[in-house]
Amino acid sequence: MIRYMGTRKNSEGATVYVFIVNGLEKEVREHALKQHPGCYEALPASAKAKIAANRDWLSKL
């Protein structure tokens, strides 16, 4: 079971997405979401839209 809890800043200042995976808390950076099965799919539409906007912005650099 994967449940999205929100986002927060880690000790390095990077934004991480916080999930509960099988009862344990897991922090995942945006670029690593696809490496963790089910985490991207558990995100709400607003978080997916923010990720899409970030990727669009990066593609213009």
N, C-alpha and C positions, 0 to 999 in steps of 0.2 A: 504494500500500500504506500502510495506517495501522496503527500499533502503539501501544498504550497503555503508557507507561513508569511512571507514578505521579503523585503530587502533590507540590507544594512551595510554599513561600512566595516571592513575588516581592519586589522591592526596596521596594514599597509596603506589604508585609505582607499582601497578599491571597493566598488559596489559588488556585493555578492547576493545571490538569491538563496533564501533559506527554505529548506524542505524538511519534512519529517518522512524518513524512509524506513519502513518497518520498525517504527518506534524510536529511531535514532535521528538526531538532528544532523543535517548535512548542509554545508555551505558550498555553493557552486558558482564560479565566476561565469559571466555571460558567454565567453568564448568556449567554455567547456560544457555547456548545457547539452549539446548533441552527444557528448561522450557518456552521459549518464542516462541510460534508458528510462523513459517515462517522465523525466523531469521537465523537458520542454513542453510536452503535452499537458502537464499538470498546471502550467502557467495560465493565469486569466488572460483574456483578450487584451486588456490594457497593458500588461507587461510584454506581451508578444508585439504589440504595436510600438512600444518604446524600443524594443530590440531591433525591430525593422527600421525604425527611424535612425538608430545609431549606425546600423549597417549601411544605410543609404548615405548618411553623412560621411562615413569612412570611405565609401567608394568614390566620393567626389574629391578626395585629397590627392 
